[in-house]
């Protein structure tokens, strides 16, 4: 009976329905390979077998031994010893694979695997293996806060014991020291039950010692260190530490002045990230980058069940909020999409919090970067979520907004009374930055909402009076509200009807929960705020524009802008809200005039009408330019720039169609200065602005981009010709039909995309583009008829293996050219490569028509490599002269000639080497070469001793074209006939000319 194959040990816990994944199969293959080497072998034989195998397959042997260590405790010591003896890279590959294994699969490890992993870490630390600190870092990420399950406590305590036992080793890694302090400060907060008091005391003693002994390193943790120290301040040891920080800071470090030094330092993202397990991190990143708003509840419910279901997990919310605020910074494209925004996830975390202490900590985590915000050092993305949570919750969850505003007002005097003024200044800096960056168009609706109770509104007004209405009736948007003086403000000291005299209108229940609404509908509910930011006379026009979203409504609004004049910021916010919901600009490949006019019905094109000189007053024109600058700074409507170019071209085409006189039609001008002025206002260089706009146009519609290209290159040719980024955008957009169109326009003379100046830089950059992109570029270059001289400098740099697209294009260009000294020299400067057929192919093709000239050039190139011995009795013309000291060197020339010789041998035609000039050059080279060179190119030098000179290939071609096809002519006197044919061969012409003469 066939013996059953023994099963490999298992790294991971798998259910009955789970198949092995790729990682597990890879480790099992490596383990089986390792076992096949050492099975039934003595220790010496096994060691020899491993040493032999590791030379050929180092990684598989290392992985197999790693799996044995992790799954077989009884032989782990011996296996680790053998691994350290046979490793060829200082265990680098083992550490890299182990790090990936921990980050990807730690939660699925068998208990045995987890125990062995910790044992392996201890052994590596004892042996001072380089890189084991990264393993410790990754393992600490699984020491999760808000989790007091036995498995988590086991890992926390095991790592703590490792650090205590290897304190000298730990002290050598300042970043790891900071990570240990940050991690255990956070964990101590959770270990407050009687069963964990012994562990907590051990943690406290260790962390206190680390902080005091490494205070300068710990300072780099920044303000979140203070936040964590606040949570454990009641523990006596930390209370004493706080006394030293506040009263006697110099006792901790001579360079430490006060706690403000910590509070003004932003905590690195790596530490905020470290308090979530890799699995939690992946889920939150997926939620905020892939899930659409309105479809997020099922994901949140799953996340809640998985990570936030226990009472202890309440404290984890603060870690998640700090991670979302400080680490997840979405791109502008993501901010403009309907993906669930950060504020919605944070709002969910706040509303599901059931512990008062955890809720307070969560709010502090949300506002923590506000307290000492410095616009020069801090990032606005860290303060944006908090203001948006308050703003959006006002409608559906006003209690959330109220509690956040109340917290913000109370934190100023209560965070640390001596720093109350600094905290207030930090919060004011945050609000000012929010207004300047247009995160919200107006803070008045938030701070003075009727949904807030009267006492809270009074507190908010008193605390943030600078951001509420001032004495002139101006709100934070800077617009005076006409008629607002006549409206009651509802202040606390103003008269009002008593409660029993009120006759309130009937209350109609309204579903204000927008959690399941699409993001577009949530934005639509914000419309009253947009209109309120405009002067009173313009508000009806704004409402119409928000309803119709048409060019006519936009024109009516802009025509009404006179006195009073709206601010550019308010007008920008209105148009951003309109344009965000507008469909992208699209057109067919060949649009009709009617198609173009219908596209102009978008509101954005109404704004452009007023930019054209003569269409508006200077005041309104300046208002529109400032508005477009504001829209550009918000980066939420990317289409403005290329829409302006589109509008200018439509107007240009319209004027040309309207003009009947051919002379006047030619005099119609493209209003290029309008776009130049726009670029000046948004503070961008013209070429960079066009490249940016083409990148955004590429994402919207390739047909629009291709339609704009001829006019852009005609009107702004000095700035855009050879512009590398712009060219890359274009060629990455084109399909075959669009490429053909641009080639045709180039041949007609209507499109000039290139100039000879600095074309080499552009071509060098293009070598990293995709194959089709390079193909498009070379097709356009060929159509533009760039000369060989423009690409000469590129020939030596092109790699036969990596730059096949460019090398093929240059090869086809040389096929159309006559051989010259400059081209030959650059070709022979190419590095030798057995697979590189570029030089051989070009030379062999030229030899079909210009063999004598090619031989002359090659002989001159070889001879001038030995300047001290070159004969002076014959001087070449200037165009054939090759500087003796210029590249290539003699060995490089001989190498290429050797490759040509091999090709000639394969074709059985050595005529080029038997010409008199080549014979002399080879003889001269041989006599002046070293012995090693003579041995290396012995077969090439042997050609210099041939006595008979066979007929050249061109003479043979002449013979085949001139002699009648009569078999009787092929007689014994064939050689003499060939000699007669060779005699008249002086001037060389192309193949076509030869055929005509025959």
Helices and strands as residue ranges (DSSP letters): H 22-38, H 43-56, H 58-71, G 73-75, H 76-86, H 92-105, G 106-108, H 111-126, H 132-140, H 150-165, H 167-170, H 174-188, G 194-196, H 197-213, H 215-218, G 219-221, H 223-231, H 236-247, G 249-251, H 260-263, H 269-274, H 278-290, H 297-307, G 311-315, H 316-326, H 332-336, H 342-351, H 356-367, H 381-396, H 398-414, G 417-419, H 420-436, H 444-447, H 454-463, G 465-467, G 484-486, G 499-501, H 519-524, H 527-532, G 536-538, H 539-548, H 551-560, H 568-580, H 593-599, H 603-609, H 618-634, H 640-658, H 662-666, H 672-681, H 686-700, H 702-715, H 717-720, H 724-731, H 736-748, H 759-766, H 771-783, H 788-795, H 804-815, H 821-828, H 838-863, G 867-869, G 878-880, H 890-907, G 911-914, H 916-927, H 931-936, H 938-942, G 943-945, H 953-962, G 967-969, H 974-983, H 991-997
